[in-house]
Amino acid sequence: MSNKNNSKMEFALGKSNFILMAIGLAAIVIGFILMTGGKSTDPNVFNEEMFSFRRITLAPMLVFGGFVFEIYAIMKKPKQK
C-alpha cells in the first residue's frame, strides 16, 4: 500500500487564475462584439459609420488589453495553502 499517497493532486493554476482568465476572455469577447456592424444596406453607398471611434480605437484596445490580462492571469502565481 505504499502507492497510496495522502497528498492531494493540485492543478498548475489556482481558482483565482481561472477567475482572472474568465474576466480576460469576457473583455476579448466584448471587444470583438464592439467591432461588429457598420456595413451599408446598399452596396453602392459608402457608410462612414464603419470608421467610428468604437470600431477603430476602443474595440481593438479592449481586445489587446484582454489578451495582456490573459497573460497576467496565466503567469500569476497561485497562493500556496
BELVENNOR-V816857 format. One record per residue. N is the residue number from 0. NEAR is the number of other ideal C-beta (glycine too) atoms within 10 Angstrom. Layout:
N;NEAR
N;NEAR
This chain:
0;3
1;4
2;4
3;6
4;7
5;4
6;6
7;6
8;5
9;10
10;9
11;7
12;16
13;16
14;10
15;12
16;19
17;13
18;11
19;18
20;17
21;12
22;14
23;20
24;15
25;12
26;18
27;18
28;13
29;14
30;19
31;13
32;11
33;17
34;16
35;9
36;12
37;14
38;9
39;12
40;6
41;7
42;7
43;5
44;7
45;9
46;12
47;8
48;12
49;12
50;10
51;14
52;8
53;13
54;16
55;13
56;11
57;14
58;19
59;14
60;12
61;19
62;18
63;13
64;14
65;19
66;14
67;12
68;18
69;18
70;10
71;13
72;19
73;13
74;9
75;14
76;8
77;14
78;9
79;6
80;6
